[in-house]
Each structure stands twice: as C-alpha cells, then as structure tokens.
Amino acid sequence: MIITKVIMNHVRMRLREPFHTSFGTIQDKDIAIIEVIDEKGNSGWGESVALPDPTYTEETFKTNWHILEDYLIPLLLNREISHPDEVGMIFSPIRRNYMAKAALEGAVWDLYAKREDLSLSAALGGTRKSIEAGISIGIQQSKEELFKKIKGYLEEGFKRIKIKIKPGMDVEIIKAVRDRFPDVPLMADANSAYTLEDIDLLRKLDEFNLLMIEQPLGADDIINHAKLQKAIKTPVCLDESIQSLDDVKKAVELGSCQIINIKIGRVGGLSSARDIHHYCKENGIAVWCGGMLEAGIGRAFNIALSSLENFTLPGDTAGSARYWEEDIINPEVVVVDGVIEVPSRIGIGFEPNRETIKKYTVTQTMYSK
C-alpha cells in the first residue's frame, strides 16, 4: 500500500465532567484525528492521545501536531508499505515522540486491516471475543462523592475500580473505600506522586488487598521500583516507566513490577504494544490496557489490543458515554454488565462519524505530494 494523502483534524471535545489526578485537572481535550488514504482511495483512521500539558509525559497535543506535520507525515507519504510493522523503522530517525508516532501508525494499521479484510483484533492476533471493563475514578472532593461513584459503577457491572491517590489523599481514602466495599477488586494509581522515602507509607497499603498500586514512583525510577516491590506485598504496576520493549526487559530483569499497564500511545504504537504483550506473556508478567481519555477511535484501538490473550486484567476502556456527551464513532462503545464486545467488522470495527468530527473540528489540514 502507498499512503498518498493524510488529513489531520484538530478536534476539541469536552469531557462530561472534569478528570482530576495528581497531575492536575482536564475537561477540554484537544485531539488530532488522522485519516490516511491509500492509492486505491481506502481510508484508515488514527487518534493522538497526548494531553494538553507535559505532565504525564513530555508530549502534548501541540508537540504531537508539530512532529506529525513536520516530520512523520513527510516520512510516510508516497512510501510503499507492505505491513504496519515497517512504520516504526520508517519513523526511527525521529527520537521518542511516541504518541505522535502511535497516532499515525494506528491509522496505517486500520488501513492495512481493511485492505486484508480483517478486523484489527484479528490482524493483531487477538483471540478474545469480549473484554472486561474497569473504571478509573479521578480524585473526588469528598469521600461520600467517591463512594457514590463507586456504587454507581459497580451497579453498572464494572469489573474493577481504580482510584487516583496522591500524598495526603492515600491510605485514609483507600481504607475508607475498602471498609465500605470490602470485596471490590480495587487498585490505586499514584501517577508518580511518591518517592522511595515514602516506602513506610506505601507499605501500609498492603493491608487492603489491592490488585496493584500503579506507578507509585517517578517515571525514571525503575531501580527504585525494584527496591519498593521487594519491600511491599502489593503488586507494583508500571505505567509511565514503560515506553518501549527495552524498558520492559529492564523492569522484568530488575524485578521492578509484577504487572505492566500497556498504553498504545505511550509505547509508540500497536506494533510495540503487541511485542510488549508477547514478551510479558513469555515472562509471566500480567498486562492490562490503560486509558488516556480517548475519543472513539483511540478507544477502538484499546479494545482491539485488549483482545490479545495475556490481557487478563480489566482495562480502563469504559464506554463512550462515560466520557463524552457524543462520541465521534458509530456505533459508540457500549459496556454491558462490565463487558465490551470486540467488533468483528473490518478495521477498527467502528465507523468514524464524519459529521460529528466536523462539528468538533477547529482546523483541518491535508497533506499530499
């Protein structure tokens, strides 16, 4: 296949409610929605998941747009590609910028799956027909508000609850939740808010039977995560620390974690995410698919990836209505009794809604040679 045209839409969407983490608060999200078109007129779609500010990683929506426009799209246009796995090598002269790379590579994967008359899940080697959905709850104003949300999500059937924590809002909050909901599958997400000096505090979480504590220390603290994992019983899950298969290999060798959160954007695309999945399966490391407040196209990629067999823990891929008044795909992603069906239709399995995309588009730019 030859990519003859790329269209980028700067889409701005408002979350149903603000999402609070230790990094800050997000309500409006700028998103690059990408359409690649081949020599036969077929389209593939991708989505940049970068956040507004360089807090989760160094990437932002604006830096993604710059890297895509000035470097990645020119590298891809009019180049013959036989398989999406080749895209990573094409982009290799550009360092890092993984979310920008993943957005464009994802569109190529969608296009490839359509040309091969395959669902994206099948193209990746997925075998699951459905996936279990967990839910991520941002930091709330009060315990009662948190309890109310948890109760509501459990009634909807979500299989796992994730709570954001930060210094001053950690052990007491987790204890209160565990007292109120003694049997719920529960995990805590720290988003790098702690240091190894907090080891005694983090050890207190052992008594609450958590599924895991996600990314308690800094993104560059793989060695200190190994020290922490040896000191606590709660499984450590790495998120921000993992941006490549090499990072995974180092973490496994050091014993830095028992679980890895695979986010397609954070690791540079579907090919890298698939390879990390395979390595973790071979080495007895559980994986699950994290979320980045995706719109429908990004959400569809998460569903396809989660159909691989070693995704044994519920991910953060909730339904469209959890985040948006209206999504940009048809049909929207729906969770029924805590389960999402993996689509069998070709490509990502959902149809981008051009009218809705147009409604939320701030600017559109087309690239061709």
Secondary structure by P-SEA (a helix, b strand, c coil): ccccbbbbbbbbbbccbbbbcccccccbbbbbbbbbbcccbbbbbbbbccccccccccccaaaaaaaaacccccccccccccccccccccccccccaaaaaaaaaaaaaaaaaaaacccccccccccccbbbbbbbbcccccaaaaaaaaaaaaaacccbbbbbbcccccaaaaaaaaaaccccbbbbbccccccccaaaaaaaaccccccccccccccccaaaaaaaaaacccbbbbccccccaaaaaaaaaaccccbbbbbccccccaaaaaaaaaaaaaabbbbbbbbccccaaaaaaaaaaaccccccccccccccccccccccccccccccccbbbbbccccccccccaaaaaaaccbbbbbcc
